[in-house]
Amino acid sequence: MTLATSRSTAGTTPTIATATQGSSLADVLERVLDKGIVIAGDISVSVGSTELLSIRIRLLVSSVDKAKEMGINWWESDPYLSSRTQQLLATNQQLLETNQHLQTRLAHLEAELKSLKAG
């Protein structure tokens, strides 16, 4: 998309010409994903001079390849976004059950040891 700006020598207001060639949504999306786009904003809620709430918003829109070039790859290590999620949840459940079983067994052994010392 090419924009041309021209100034009139006699007038005081600049004019902006329209795009010289049309761009489809697919073209624009391809450019955004290829180059990336960052949208940033700050929101703060204050009463008088006291700040009650501060929110910083950062949004990056890019392709996966472009994000990896920038060193952003958090989705690769997030267990909820990987195909191994179900496997990890099952393993976690097994570990919790084993831990519970061992705690019960330890409590029985401690009770038996206590009764042997008393007797």
Biopython code that builds the backbone (N, CA, C, O; Angstrom):
import numpy as np
from Bio.PDB.StructureBuilder import StructureBuilder

atoms = [
    (1, "MET", "N", (0.860, -1.156, 0.000)),
    (1, "MET", "CA", (0.000, 0.000, 0.000)),
    (1, "MET", "C", (0.910, 1.222, 0.000)),
    (1, "MET", "O", (1.789, 1.348, 0.852)),
    (2, "THR", "N", (0.700, 2.111, -0.945)),
    (2, "THR", "CA", (1.532, 3.292, -1.055)),
    (2, "THR", "C", (0.679, 4.518, -0.841)),
    (2, "THR", "O", (-0.336, 4.698, -1.513)),
    (3, "LEU", "N", (1.082, 5.365, 0.091)),
    (3, "LEU", "CA", (0.375, 6.620, 0.334)),
    (3, "LEU", "C", (1.255, 7.758, -0.146)),
    (3, "LEU", "O", (2.469, 7.757, 0.060)),
    (4, "ALA", "N", (0.637, 8.708, -0.776)),
    (4, "ALA", "CA", (1.398, 9.861, -1.253)),
    (4, "ALA", "C", (0.877, 11.101, -0.563)),
    (4, "ALA", "O", (-0.334, 11.294, -0.458)),
    (5, "THR", "N", (1.780, 11.942, -0.094)),
    (5, "THR", "CA", (1.405, 13.196, 0.530)),
    (5, "THR", "C", (1.853, 14.326, -0.383)),
    (5, "THR", "O", (3.001, 14.361, -0.827)),
    (6, "SER", "N", (0.952, 15.237, -0.657)),
    (6, "SER", "CA", (1.331, 16.368, -1.498)),
    (6, "SER", "C", (0.894, 17.653, -0.829)),
    (6, "SER", "O", (-0.104, 17.677, -0.108)),
    (7, "ARG", "N", (1.630, 18.710, -1.064)),
    (7, "ARG", "CA", (1.304, 20.022, -0.492)),
    (7, "ARG", "C", (0.995, 20.981, -1.619)),
    (7, "ARG", "O", (1.667, 21.020, -2.650)),
    (8, "SER", "N", (-0.015, 21.728, -1.387)),
    (8, "SER", "CA", (-0.371, 22.752, -2.358)),
    (8, "SER", "C", (0.488, 23.980, -2.084)),
    (8, "SER", "O", (0.654, 24.381, -0.932)),
    (9, "THR", "N", (1.025, 24.570, -3.127)),
    (9, "THR", "CA", (1.883, 25.732, -2.915)),
    (9, "THR", "C", (1.066, 26.965, -2.590)),
    (9, "THR", "O", (1.538, 27.859, -1.888)),
    (10, "ALA", "N", (-0.154, 27.020, -3.093)),
    (10, "ALA", "CA", (-0.964, 28.204, -2.845)),
    (10, "ALA", "C", (-1.768, 28.076, -1.562)),
    (10, "ALA", "O", (-1.981, 29.072, -0.871)),
    (11, "GLY", "N", (-2.230, 26.847, -1.220)),
    (11, "GLY", "CA", (-3.084, 26.640, -0.051)),
    (11, "GLY", "C", (-2.262, 26.370, 1.199)),
    (11, "GLY", "O", (-1.046, 26.186, 1.133)),
    (12, "THR", "N", (-2.941, 26.349, 2.330)),
    (12, "THR", "CA", (-2.237, 26.118, 3.590)),
    (12, "THR", "C", (-2.476, 24.725, 4.145)),
    (12, "THR", "O", (-1.786, 24.329, 5.084)),
    (13, "THR", "N", (-3.421, 23.961, 3.608)),
    (13, "THR", "CA", (-3.715, 22.639, 4.161)),
    (13, "THR", "C", (-3.117, 21.554, 3.288)),
    (13, "THR", "O", (-3.309, 21.568, 2.072)),
    (14, "PRO", "N", (-2.394, 20.610, 3.885)),
    (14, "PRO", "CA", (-1.842, 19.503, 3.097)),
    (14, "PRO", "C", (-2.955, 18.519, 2.744)),
    (14, "PRO", "O", (-3.929, 18.382, 3.484)),
    (15, "THR", "N", (-2.809, 17.853, 1.637)),
    (15, "THR", "CA", (-3.785, 16.844, 1.232)),
    (15, "THR", "C", (-3.107, 15.489, 1.189)),
    (15, "THR", "O", (-1.923, 15.382, 0.867)),
    (16, "ILE", "N", (-3.866, 14.461, 1.515)),
    (16, "ILE", "CA", (-3.339, 13.099, 1.477)),
    (16, "ILE", "C", (-4.070, 12.367, 0.368)),
    (16, "ILE", "O", (-5.295, 12.253, 0.381)),
    (17, "ALA", "N", (-3.309, 11.877, -0.582)),
    (17, "ALA", "CA", (-3.901, 11.137, -1.688)),
    (17, "ALA", "C", (-4.256, 9.739, -1.217)),
    (17, "ALA", "O", (-3.684, 9.253, -0.241)),
    (18, "THR", "N", (-5.171, 9.096, -1.880)),
    (18, "THR", "CA", (-5.563, 7.735, -1.530)),
    (18, "THR", "C", (-4.488, 6.768, -1.992)),
    (18, "THR", "O", (-3.571, 7.144, -2.722)),
    (19, "ALA", "N", (-4.607, 5.526, -1.563)),
    (19, "ALA", "CA", (-3.643, 4.504, -1.938)),
    (19, "ALA", "C", (-3.626, 4.334, -3.444)),
    (19, "ALA", "O", (-4.676, 4.363, -4.086)),
    (20, "THR", "N", (-2.446, 4.158, -4.011)),
    (20, "THR", "CA", (-2.328, 4.025, -5.453)),
    (20, "THR", "C", (-2.688, 2.636, -5.937)),
    (20, "THR", "O", (-3.027, 2.451, -7.106)),
    (21, "GLN", "N", (-2.616, 1.669, -5.057)),
    (21, "GLN", "CA", (-3.016, 0.323, -5.449)),
    (21, "GLN", "C", (-3.826, -0.294, -4.314)),
    (21, "GLN", "O", (-3.566, -0.022, -3.142)),
    (22, "GLY", "N", (-4.787, -1.108, -4.653)),
    (22, "GLY", "CA", (-5.635, -1.744, -3.648)),
    (22, "GLY", "C", (-4.917, -2.898, -2.985)),
    (22, "GLY", "O", (-4.123, -3.593, -3.618)),
    (23, "SER", "N", (-5.194, -3.099, -1.716)),
    (23, "SER", "CA", (-4.635, -4.224, -0.978)),
    (23, "SER", "C", (-5.776, -5.034, -0.408)),
    (23, "SER", "O", (-6.694, -4.499, 0.213)),
    (24, "SER", "N", (-5.705, -6.323, -0.627)),
    (24, "SER", "CA", (-6.736, -7.177, -0.066)),
    (24, "SER", "C", (-6.398, -7.466, 1.395)),
    (24, "SER", "O", (-5.282, -7.221, 1.852)),
    (25, "LEU", "N", (-7.360, -7.977, 2.097)),
    (25, "LEU", "CA", (-7.153, -8.330, 3.501)),
    (25, "LEU", "C", (-6.037, -9.362, 3.636)),
    (25, "LEU", "O", (-5.256, -9.320, 4.587)),
    (26, "ALA", "N", (-5.967, -10.285, 2.683)),
    (26, "ALA", "CA", (-4.916, -11.308, 2.724)),
    (26, "ALA", "C", (-3.539, -10.676, 2.591)),
    (26, "ALA", "O", (-2.598, -11.102, 3.260)),
    (27, "ASP", "N", (-3.405, -9.656, 1.729)),
    (27, "ASP", "CA", (-2.112, -8.974, 1.571)),
    (27, "ASP", "C", (-1.705, -8.275, 2.856)),
    (27, "ASP", "O", (-0.553, -8.363, 3.282)),
    (28, "VAL", "N", (-2.648, -7.583, 3.469)),
    (28, "VAL", "CA", (-2.359, -6.868, 4.718)),
    (28, "VAL", "C", (-1.982, -7.854, 5.813)),
    (28, "VAL", "O", (-1.018, -7.631, 6.546)),
    (29, "LEU", "N", (-2.736, -8.941, 5.929)),
    (29, "LEU", "CA", (-2.448, -9.955, 6.947)),
    (29, "LEU", "C", (-1.082, -10.584, 6.718)),
    (29, "LEU", "O", (-0.349, -10.829, 7.677)),
    (30, "GLU", "N", (-0.730, -10.847, 5.482)),
    (30, "GLU", "CA", (0.579, -11.413, 5.173)),
    (30, "GLU", "C", (1.699, -10.467, 5.600)),
    (30, "GLU", "O", (2.707, -10.906, 6.153)),
    (31, "ARG", "N", (1.524, -9.180, 5.346)),
    (31, "ARG", "CA", (2.542, -8.202, 5.744)),
    (31, "ARG", "C", (2.669, -8.106, 7.257)),
    (31, "ARG", "O", (3.775, -8.038, 7.794)),
    (32, "VAL", "N", (1.520, -8.101, 7.943)),
    (32, "VAL", "CA", (1.551, -8.004, 9.408)),
    (32, "VAL", "C", (2.237, -9.219, 10.008)),
    (32, "VAL", "O", (3.063, -9.085, 10.911)),
    (33, "LEU", "N", (1.900, -10.407, 9.513)),
    (33, "LEU", "CA", (2.509, -11.617, 10.061)),
    (33, "LEU", "C", (3.988, -11.702, 9.712)),
    (33, "LEU", "O", (4.781, -12.226, 10.494)),
    (34, "ASP", "N", (4.364, -11.194, 8.549)),
    (34, "ASP", "CA", (5.763, -11.230, 8.137)),
    (34, "ASP", "C", (6.616, -10.268, 8.955)),
    (34, "ASP", "O", (7.712, -10.626, 9.386)),
    (35, "LYS", "N", (6.131, -9.068, 9.171)),
    (35, "LYS", "CA", (6.896, -8.045, 9.892)),
    (35, "LYS", "C", (6.594, -8.032, 11.385)),
    (35, "LYS", "O", (7.479, -7.754, 12.195)),
    (36, "GLY", "N", (5.354, -8.331, 11.753)),
    (36, "GLY", "CA", (4.932, -8.250, 13.145)),
    (36, "GLY", "C", (4.392, -6.869, 13.452)),
    (36, "GLY", "O", (4.768, -5.887, 12.813)),
    (37, "ILE", "N", (3.514, -6.800, 14.426)),
    (37, "ILE", "CA", (2.953, -5.527, 14.850)),
    (37, "ILE", "C", (2.821, -5.557, 16.370)),
    (37, "ILE", "O", (2.441, -6.578, 16.943)),
    (38, "VAL", "N", (3.131, -4.454, 17.010)),
    (38, "VAL", "CA", (3.041, -4.353, 18.463)),
    (38, "VAL", "C", (2.033, -3.269, 18.811)),
    (38, "VAL", "O", (2.092, -2.158, 18.286)),
    (39, "ILE", "N", (1.124, -3.600, 19.687)),
    (39, "ILE", "CA", (0.151, -2.637, 20.199)),
    (39, "ILE", "C", (0.385, -2.541, 21.701)),
    (39, "ILE", "O", (0.356, -3.551, 22.404)),
    (40, "ALA", "N", (0.615, -1.337, 22.187)),
    (40, "ALA", "CA", (0.926, -1.151, 23.600)),
    (40, "ALA", "C", (0.025, -0.079, 24.180)),
    (40, "ALA", "O", (-0.332, 0.887, 23.506)),
    (41, "GLY", "N", (-0.333, -0.262, 25.429)),
    (41, "GLY", "CA", (-1.153, 0.736, 26.098)),
    (41, "GLY", "C", (-1.044, 0.621, 27.603)),
    (41, "GLY", "O", (-0.784, -0.457, 28.138)),
    (42, "ASP", "N", (-1.242, 1.722, 28.270)),
    (42, "ASP", "CA", (-1.217, 1.766, 29.729)),
    (42, "ASP", "C", (-2.530, 2.342, 30.216)),
    (42, "ASP", "O", (-3.012, 3.347, 29.693)),
    (43, "ILE", "N", (-3.105, 1.702, 31.219)),
    (43, "ILE", "CA", (-4.346, 2.173, 31.821)),
    (43, "ILE", "C", (-4.079, 2.377, 33.303)),
    (43, "ILE", "O", (-3.542, 1.491, 33.968)),
    (44, "SER", "N", (-4.446, 3.528, 33.815)),
    (44, "SER", "CA", (-4.294, 3.741, 35.253)),
    (44, "SER", "C", (-5.551, 4.406, 35.788)),
    (44, "SER", "O", (-6.134, 5.287, 35.155)),
    (45, "VAL", "N", (-5.949, 3.959, 36.968)),
    (45, "VAL", "CA", (-7.109, 4.516, 37.652)),
    (45, "VAL", "C", (-6.590, 5.209, 38.900)),
    (45, "VAL", "O", (-5.937, 4.591, 39.741)),
    (46, "SER", "N", (-6.885, 6.485, 39.012)),
    (46, "SER", "CA", (-6.391, 7.264, 40.142)),
    (46, "SER", "C", (-7.521, 8.062, 40.771)),
    (46, "SER", "O", (-8.460, 8.486, 40.099)),
    (47, "VAL", "N", (-7.405, 8.253, 42.066)),
    (47, "VAL", "CA", (-8.296, 9.153, 42.793)),
    (47, "VAL", "C", (-7.394, 10.225, 43.386)),
    (47, "VAL", "O", (-6.570, 9.953, 44.259)),
    (48, "GLY", "N", (-7.562, 11.420, 42.909)),
    (48, "GLY", "CA", (-6.661, 12.483, 43.341)),
    (48, "GLY", "C", (-5.275, 12.186, 42.834)),
    (48, "GLY", "O", (-5.083, 11.975, 41.636)),
    (49, "SER", "N", (-4.316, 12.164, 43.714)),
    (49, "SER", "CA", (-2.950, 11.841, 43.318)),
    (49, "SER", "C", (-2.565, 10.410, 43.690)),
    (49, "SER", "O", (-1.402, 10.027, 43.562)),
    (50, "THR", "N", (-3.553, 9.604, 44.157)),
    (50, "THR", "CA", (-3.292, 8.228, 44.558)),
    (50, "THR", "C", (-3.680, 7.284, 43.433)),
    (50, "THR", "O", (-4.839, 7.241, 43.022)),
    (51, "GLU", "N", (-2.713, 6.533, 42.941)),
    (51, "GLU", "CA", (-2.990, 5.565, 41.884)),
    (51, "GLU", "C", (-3.545, 4.289, 42.504)),
    (51, "GLU", "O", (-2.908, 3.677, 43.362)),
    (52, "LEU", "N", (-4.737, 3.894, 42.063)),
    (52, "LEU", "CA", (-5.377, 2.707, 42.615)),
    (52, "LEU", "C", (-5.090, 1.459, 41.784)),
    (52, "LEU", "O", (-4.955, 0.362, 42.326)),
    (53, "LEU", "N", (-4.998, 1.629, 40.485)),
    (53, "LEU", "CA", (-4.841, 0.486, 39.594)),
    (53, "LEU", "C", (-4.014, 0.907, 38.395)),
    (53, "LEU", "O", (-4.214, 1.981, 37.829)),
    (54, "SER", "N", (-3.087, 0.049, 38.017)),
    (54, "SER", "CA", (-2.276, 0.307, 36.838)),
    (54, "SER", "C", (-2.202, -0.971, 36.027)),
    (54, "SER", "O", (-1.830, -2.020, 36.553)),
    (55, "ILE", "N", (-2.551, -0.894, 34.756)),
    (55, "ILE", "CA", (-2.542, -2.063, 33.870)),
    (55, "ILE", "C", (-1.693, -1.722, 32.655)),
    (55, "ILE", "O", (-1.904, -0.698, 32.005)),
    (56, "ARG", "N", (-0.738, -2.582, 32.356)),
    (56, "ARG", "CA", (0.084, -2.415, 31.162)),
    (56, "ARG", "C", (-0.305, -3.492, 30.172)),
    (56, "ARG", "O", (-0.249, -4.678, 30.495)),
    (57, "ILE", "N", (-0.694, -3.104, 28.985)),
    (57, "ILE", "CA", (-1.136, -4.045, 27.967)),
    (57, "ILE", "C", (-0.139, -4.026, 26.817)),
    (57, "ILE", "O", (0.163, -2.970, 26.262)),
    (58, "ARG", "N", (0.364, -5.193, 26.469)),
    (58, "ARG", "CA", (1.264, -5.331, 25.337)),
    (58, "ARG", "C", (0.745, -6.473, 24.472)),
    (58, "ARG", "O", (0.516, -7.574, 24.973)),
    (59, "LEU", "N", (0.561, -6.224, 23.196)),
    (59, "LEU", "CA", (0.057, -7.226, 22.278)),
    (59, "LEU", "C", (0.994, -7.300, 21.087)),
    (59, "LEU", "O", (1.289, -6.287, 20.454)),
    (60, "LEU", "N", (1.457, -8.492, 20.788)),
    (60, "LEU", "CA", (2.322, -8.712, 19.643)),
    (60, "LEU", "C", (1.607, -9.652, 18.694)),
    (60, "LEU", "O", (1.196, -10.743, 19.090)),
    (61, "VAL", "N", (1.456, -9.242, 17.456)),
    (61, "VAL", "CA", (0.853, -10.086, 16.433)),
    (61, "VAL", "C", (1.934, -10.351, 15.400)),
    (61, "VAL", "O", (2.448, -9.426, 14.772)),
    (62, "SER", "N", (2.276, -11.627, 15.227)),
    (62, "SER", "CA", (3.290, -11.997, 14.243)),
    (62, "SER", "C", (3.139, -13.477, 13.918)),
    (62, "SER", "O", (2.353, -14.189, 14.544)),
    (63, "SER", "N", (3.895, -13.921, 12.944)),
    (63, "SER", "CA", (3.910, -15.347, 12.628)),
    (63, "SER", "C", (4.778, -16.068, 13.651)),
    (63, "SER", "O", (5.551, -15.436, 14.371)),
    (64, "VAL", "N", (4.652, -17.373, 13.713)),
    (64, "VAL", "CA", (5.453, -18.169, 14.643)),
    (64, "VAL", "C", (6.931, -18.030, 14.296)),
    (64, "VAL", "O", (7.773, -17.911, 15.186)),
    (65, "ASP", "N", (7.242, -18.045, 13.009)),
    (65, "ASP", "CA", (8.647, -17.915, 12.604)),
    (65, "ASP", "C", (9.234, -16.579, 13.043)),
    (65, "ASP", "O", (10.358, -16.529, 13.544)),
    (66, "LYS", "N", (8.485, -15.502, 12.858)),
    (66, "LYS", "CA", (8.955, -14.176, 13.247)),
    (66, "LYS", "C", (9.120, -14.099, 14.770)),
    (66, "LYS", "O", (10.088, -13.518, 15.260)),
    (67, "ALA", "N", (8.174, -14.683, 15.516)),
    (67, "ALA", "CA", (8.274, -14.690, 16.978)),
    (67, "ALA", "C", (9.521, -15.446, 17.432)),
    (67, "ALA", "O", (10.218, -15.000, 18.343)),
    (68, "LYS", "N", (9.805, -16.580, 16.806)),
    (68, "LYS", "CA", (11.011, -17.337, 17.158)),
    (68, "LYS", "C", (12.266, -16.535, 16.847)),
    (68, "LYS", "O", (13.241, -16.594, 17.596)),
    (69, "GLU", "N", (12.250, -15.777, 15.737)),
    (69, "GLU", "CA", (13.393, -14.908, 15.412)),
    (69, "GLU", "C", (13.640, -13.901, 16.527)),
    (69, "GLU", "O", (14.786, -13.563, 16.825)),
    (70, "MET", "N", (12.553, -13.421, 17.147)),
    (70, "MET", "CA", (12.669, -12.434, 18.217)),
    (70, "MET", "C", (12.955, -13.068, 19.572)),
    (70, "MET", "O", (13.134, -12.362, 20.564)),
    (71, "GLY", "N", (13.000, -14.407, 19.618)),
    (71, "GLY", "CA", (13.306, -15.098, 20.860)),
    (71, "GLY", "C", (12.083, -15.391, 21.713)),
    (71, "GLY", "O", (12.205, -15.656, 22.909)),
    (72, "ILE", "N", (10.908, -15.345, 21.105)),
    (72, "ILE", "CA", (9.668, -15.626, 21.832)),
    (72, "ILE", "C", (9.216, -17.027, 21.440)),
    (72, "ILE", "O", (8.897, -17.278, 20.278)),
    (73, "ASN", "N", (9.189, -17.942, 22.415)),
    (73, "ASN", "CA", (8.749, -19.312, 22.134)),
    (73, "ASN", "C", (8.113, -19.961, 23.357)),
    (73, "ASN", "O", (8.293, -21.157, 23.587)),
    (74, "TRP", "N", (7.380, -19.195, 24.135)),
    (74, "TRP", "CA", (6.801, -19.699, 25.379)),
    (74, "TRP", "C", (5.826, -20.837, 25.152)),
    (74, "TRP", "O", (5.635, -21.652, 26.055)),
    (75, "TRP", "N", (5.206, -20.930, 24.000)),
    (75, "TRP", "CA", (4.222, -21.972, 23.742)),
    (75, "TRP", "C", (4.865, -23.353, 23.647)),
    (75, "TRP", "O", (4.181, -24.365, 23.798)),
    (76, "GLU", "N", (6.179, -23.401, 23.397)),
    (76, "GLU", "CA", (6.851, -24.692, 23.301)),
    (76, "GLU", "C", (7.007, -25.367, 24.655)),
    (76, "GLU", "O", (7.061, -26.595, 24.729)),
    (77, "SER", "N", (7.079, -24.583, 25.726)),
    (77, "SER", "CA", (7.277, -25.156, 27.057)),
    (77, "SER", "C", (6.012, -25.131, 27.914)),
    (77, "SER", "O", (6.037, -25.609, 29.048)),
    (78, "ASP", "N", (4.921, -24.594, 27.405)),
    (78, "ASP", "CA", (3.667, -24.537, 28.168)),
    (78, "ASP", "C", (2.979, -25.896, 28.075)),
    (78, "ASP", "O", (2.577, -26.304, 26.985)),
    (79, "PRO", "N", (2.836, -26.607, 29.198)),
    (79, "PRO", "CA", (2.265, -27.956, 29.148)),
    (79, "PRO", "C", (0.811, -27.987, 28.701)),
    (79, "PRO", "O", (0.352, -29.009, 28.191)),
    (80, "TYR", "N", (0.086, -26.908, 28.877)),
    (80, "TYR", "CA", (-1.317, -26.899, 28.478)),
    (80, "TYR", "C", (-1.499, -26.674, 26.989)),
    (80, "TYR", "O", (-2.601, -26.856, 26.472)),
    (81, "LEU", "N", (-0.452, -26.285, 26.292)),
    (81, "LEU", "CA", (-0.537, -26.071, 24.855)),
    (81, "LEU", "C", (0.144, -27.170, 24.059)),
    (81, "LEU", "O", (0.074, -27.173, 22.830)),
    (82, "SER", "N", (0.797, -28.094, 24.729)),
    (82, "SER", "CA", (1.491, -29.160, 24.021)),
    (82, "SER", "C", (0.605, -30.401, 23.941)),
    (82, "SER", "O", (-0.393, -30.521, 24.652)),
    (83, "SER", "N", (0.988, -31.303, 23.072)),
    (83, "SER", "CA", (0.237, -32.549, 22.922)),
    (83, "SER", "C", (0.469, -33.487, 24.087)),
    (83, "SER", "O", (-0.242, -34.481, 24.232)),
    (84, "ARG", "N", (1.450, -33.189, 24.920)),
    (84, "ARG", "CA", (1.762, -34.041, 26.070)),
    (84, "ARG", "C", (0.928, -33.698, 27.294)),
    (84, "ARG", "O", (1.163, -34.265, 28.361)),
    (85, "THR", "N", (-0.020, -32.809, 27.185)),
    (85, "THR", "CA", (-0.791, -32.362, 28.346)),
    (85, "THR", "C", (-1.473, -33.516, 29.059)),
    (85, "THR", "O", (-1.371, -33.638, 30.280)),
    (86, "GLN", "N", (-2.165, -34.362, 28.314)),
    (86, "GLN", "CA", (-2.882, -35.477, 28.935)),
    (86, "GLN", "C", (-1.920, -36.444, 29.608)),
    (86, "GLN", "O", (-2.205, -36.968, 30.685)),
    (87, "GLN", "N", (-0.784, -36.678, 28.970)),
    (87, "GLN", "CA", (0.221, -37.571, 29.554)),
    (87, "GLN", "C", (0.767, -36.983, 30.860)),
    (87, "GLN", "O", (0.943, -37.702, 31.844)),
    (88, "LEU", "N", (1.029, -35.687, 30.862)),
    (88, "LEU", "CA", (1.543, -35.035, 32.069)),
    (88, "LEU", "C", (0.504, -35.052, 33.192)),
    (88, "LEU", "O", (0.850, -35.255, 34.356)),
    (89, "LEU", "N", (-0.764, -34.839, 32.844)),
    (89, "LEU", "CA", (-1.816, -34.878, 33.862)),
    (89, "LEU", "C", (-1.957, -36.278, 34.454)),
    (89, "LEU", "O", (-2.151, -36.422, 35.661)),
    (90, "ALA", "N", (-1.860, -37.317, 33.610)),
    (90, "ALA", "CA", (-1.954, -38.695, 34.110)),
    (90, "ALA", "C", (-0.766, -39.016, 35.014)),
    (90, "ALA", "O", (-0.930, -39.647, 36.058)),
    (91, "THR", "N", (0.422, -38.585, 34.615)),
    (91, "THR", "CA", (1.613, -38.810, 35.441)),
    (91, "THR", "C", (1.489, -38.085, 36.774)),
    (91, "THR", "O", (1.852, -38.626, 37.818)),
    (92, "ASN", "N", (0.979, -36.866, 36.736)),
    (92, "ASN", "CA", (0.786, -36.086, 37.960)),
    (92, "ASN", "C", (-0.197, -36.796, 38.890)),
    (92, "ASN", "O", (0.026, -36.848, 40.099)),
    (93, "GLN", "N", (-1.272, -37.338, 38.340)),
    (93, "GLN", "CA", (-2.261, -38.056, 39.148)),
    (93, "GLN", "C", (-1.631, -39.296, 39.777)),
    (93, "GLN", "O", (-1.892, -39.592, 40.943)),
    (94, "GLN", "N", (-0.811, -40.021, 39.028)),
    (94, "GLN", "CA", (-0.132, -41.205, 39.564)),
    (94, "GLN", "C", (0.813, -40.825, 40.696)),
    (94, "GLN", "O", (0.893, -41.527, 41.704)),
    (95, "LEU", "N", (1.525, -39.723, 40.533)),
    (95, "LEU", "CA", (2.428, -39.267, 41.584)),
    (95, "LEU", "C", (1.669, -38.885, 42.847)),
    (95, "LEU", "O", (2.120, -39.175, 43.955)),
    (96, "LEU", "N", (0.528, -38.244, 42.687)),
    (96, "LEU", "CA", (-0.280, -37.881, 43.858)),
    (96, "LEU", "C", (-0.789, -39.121, 44.583)),
    (96, "LEU", "O", (-0.785, -39.163, 45.813)),
    (97, "GLU", "N", (-1.228, -40.133, 43.834)),
    (97, "GLU", "CA", (-1.713, -41.371, 44.454)),
    (97, "GLU", "C", (-0.583, -42.106, 45.175)),
    (97, "GLU", "O", (-0.773, -42.613, 46.280)),
    (98, "THR", "N", (0.583, -42.161, 44.552)),
    (98, "THR", "CA", (1.736, -42.808, 45.187)),
    (98, "THR", "C", (2.130, -42.074, 46.459)),
    (98, "THR", "O", (2.430, -42.703, 47.474)),
    (99, "ASN", "N", (2.131, -40.766, 46.408)),
    (99, "ASN", "CA", (2.466, -39.955, 47.583)),
    (99, "ASN", "C", (1.475, -40.219, 48.720)),
    (99, "ASN", "O", (1.880, -40.376, 49.872)),
    (100, "GLN", "N", (0.200, -40.268, 48.404)),
    (100, "GLN", "CA", (-0.827, -40.529, 49.422)),
    (100, "GLN", "C", (-0.631, -41.917, 50.036)),
    (100, "GLN", "O", (-0.737, -42.079, 51.252)),
    (101, "HIS", "N", (-0.346, -42.913, 49.199)),
    (101, "HIS", "CA", (-0.121, -44.276, 49.682)),
    (101, "HIS", "C", (1.088, -44.319, 50.618)),
    (101, "HIS", "O", (1.031, -44.945, 51.677)),
    (102, "LEU", "N", (2.179, -43.657, 50.234)),
    (102, "LEU", "CA", (3.381, -43.650, 51.071)),
    (102, "LEU", "C", (3.148, -42.915, 52.389)),
    (102, "LEU", "O", (3.688, -43.322, 53.418)),
    (103, "GLN", "N", (2.368, -41.858, 52.380)),
    (103, "GLN", "CA", (2.065, -41.142, 53.626)),
    (103, "GLN", "C", (1.234, -42.014, 54.564)),
    (103, "GLN", "O", (1.456, -42.003, 55.774)),
    (104, "THR", "N", (0.292, -42.758, 54.025)),
    (104, "THR", "CA", (-0.524, -43.665, 54.841)),
    (104, "THR", "C", (0.348, -44.771, 55.433)),
    (104, "THR", "O", (0.234, -45.100, 56.614)),
    (105, "ARG", "N", (1.212, -45.335, 54.606)),
    (105, "ARG", "CA", (2.093, -46.402, 55.075)),
    (105, "ARG", "C", (3.042, -45.892, 56.159)),
    (105, "ARG", "O", (3.289, -46.583, 57.147)),
    (106, "LEU", "N", (3.570, -44.689, 55.974)),
    (106, "LEU", "CA", (4.462, -44.097, 56.965)),
    (106, "LEU", "C", (3.732, -43.873, 58.290)),
    (106, "LEU", "O", (4.293, -44.117, 59.358)),
    (107, "ALA", "N", (2.489, -43.414, 58.222)),
    (107, "ALA", "CA", (1.711, -43.197, 59.445)),
    (107, "ALA", "C", (1.498, -44.518, 60.181)),
    (107, "ALA", "O", (1.583, -44.548, 61.409)),
    (108, "HIS", "N", (1.222, -45.617, 59.461)),
    (108, "HIS", "CA", (1.046, -46.937, 60.100)),
    (108, "HIS", "C", (2.345, -47.406, 60.746)),
    (108, "HIS", "O", (2.340, -47.931, 61.859)),
    (109, "LEU", "N", (3.460, -47.211, 60.037)),
    (109, "LEU", "CA", (4.745, -47.638, 60.593)),
    (109, "LEU", "C", (5.113, -46.839, 61.833)),
    (109, "LEU", "O", (5.646, -47.394, 62.793)),
    (110, "GLU", "N", (4.831, -45.537, 61.822)),
    (110, "GLU", "CA", (5.110, -44.714, 62.998)),
    (110, "GLU", "C", (4.244, -45.135, 64.168)),
    (110, "GLU", "O", (4.711, -45.167, 65.307)),
    (111, "ALA", "N", (2.974, -45.461, 63.898)),
    (111, "ALA", "CA", (2.090, -45.930, 64.971)),
    (111, "ALA", "C", (2.564, -47.259, 65.531)),
    (111, "ALA", "O", (2.514, -47.473, 66.742)),
    (112, "GLU", "N", (3.027, -48.160, 64.662)),
    (112, "GLU", "CA", (3.520, -49.459, 65.123)),
    (112, "GLU", "C", (4.800, -49.294, 65.940)),
    (112, "GLU", "O", (4.972, -49.968, 66.956)),
    (113, "LEU", "N", (5.687, -48.421, 65.515)),
    (113, "LEU", "CA", (6.921, -48.150, 66.248)),
    (113, "LEU", "C", (6.624, -47.560, 67.616)),
    (113, "LEU", "O", (7.284, -47.894, 68.600)),
    (114, "LYS", "N", (5.626, -46.679, 67.677)),
    (114, "LYS", "CA", (5.231, -46.072, 68.932)),
    (114, "LYS", "C", (4.689, -47.113, 69.902)),
    (114, "LYS", "O", (4.979, -47.065, 71.098)),
    (115, "SER", "N", (3.900, -48.057, 69.386)),
    (115, "SER", "CA", (3.345, -49.084, 70.253)),
    (115, "SER", "C", (4.438, -50.058, 70.730)),
    (115, "SER", "O", (4.364, -50.563, 71.850)),
    (116, "LEU", "N", (5.441, -50.321, 69.893)),
    (116, "LEU", "CA", (6.540, -51.188, 70.316)),
    (116, "LEU", "C", (7.373, -50.550, 71.423)),
    (116, "LEU", "O", (7.807, -51.226, 72.356)),
    (117, "LYS", "N", (7.594, -49.215, 71.305)),
    (117, "LYS", "CA", (8.350, -48.506, 72.334)),
    (117, "LYS", "C", (7.563, -48.478, 73.658)),
    (117, "LYS", "O", (8.153, -48.560, 74.735)),
    (118, "ALA", "N", (6.253, -48.364, 73.571)),
    (118, "ALA", "CA", (5.421, -48.291, 74.796)),
    (118, "ALA", "C", (5.336, -49.665, 75.463)),
    (118, "ALA", "O", (5.227, -49.746, 76.686)),
    (119, "GLY", "N", (5.385, -50.753, 74.673)),
    (119, "GLY", "CA", (5.202, -52.102, 75.216)),
    (119, "GLY", "C", (6.448, -52.710, 75.659)),
    (119, "GLY", "O", (6.445, -53.845, 76.138)),
]
sb = StructureBuilder()
sb.init_structure("model")
sb.init_model(0)
sb.init_chain("A")
sb.init_seg("    ")
for serial, (resi, resn, name, xyz) in enumerate(atoms, 1):
    if name == "N":
        sb.init_residue(resn, " ", resi, " ")
    sb.init_atom(name, np.array(xyz, "f"), 0.0, 1.0, " ", f" {name:<3s}", serial, name[0])
structure = sb.get_structure()
